[in-house]
Amino acid sequence: MKRKLVIAAVAASVAIGGGTAVAFADDGARGATHGVSGAKVTAGQAIAAALKAQPGTVVSAGLDGDGADRGWEIDVLGEGTTAHTVLVDSADGRVLGKETDGDDADDVREARALLKDARVGAAEAARTAAVRGTVTSVELDEDGRGGWDVETTDPSAKEHEWTVGLKDATLTPDRETGADEDADDRADGDRADGDDA
């Protein structure tokens, strides 16, 4: 599994009404690809709404939840070593809330270093990949390839992963995912052939 830079909200702090916090985590999918029904707000629109509420640099955006609870979770680097998560309603673009944490200094510095010479931000990466389907997540890739990992869903509800370059917005299919999907398709075909016998 690829290592991606993600700021994941710590839901427990919200659930108990205590302080707010976010934590950087190494995580693959963010639970963002449950389908895109009900999401009327695009990734780019959600990022713009989040940046109005919390100025900074977006490092990830992902659809999260199902049905009426579906929303965009936008992770933003703020001043210094502070990170924020902004929740945006996927139906109307309203900012639903914001969480802040200043305890992820090393991860924030790492993200800033990756973005140092970048000319392509998260919103542009989302717009670039949108020609291939509905964008469900955009994340800064920290595994050294230097790009944005973008997930899309096509009209047949098939999920695809892409890499968008940090310097030139070049869109390329994710090779690891493509190989995994091809192997899965072949295995499914082999099982189907065996069932017919």
C-alpha angles and dihedrals in degrees: 000000000000118000111238132183108243133163105212121196117238100230096188092072090056094043093056093040093240129126123319126247143168128200131199110237138181102237137148115211115013095215085266101130104068086125126283103254112138095019107120096159115080124222090254092051092047091050091051091050092048093050091053089055095039119019115212141082120315114226099173144006126186141168110242133184134017137269116341091357093059114124145148118260109205120191115207132185108223132185118329111334097339121124127195136194116208120194116212125189109244093210101054109004096246116152105242099186149322134230127196136199130174096185099089099077097142093048092046091050090049091052092048090051091052090050096042097106097021119133094180121071130195094268093053090046089053092049090048094052094042089082086071099049144301110327113233100171143009121192135173107247112227100181093098101263091107107228150093119276108219127185121202136182118215125213091271089056092249113147122228133185125214139179119223116196119245093220106035109014092242108172116216131166114254103257096205092052093044091053092047092049092048091051091048091049091050091048091049090050092049091051091048091050090050091051091056093056 
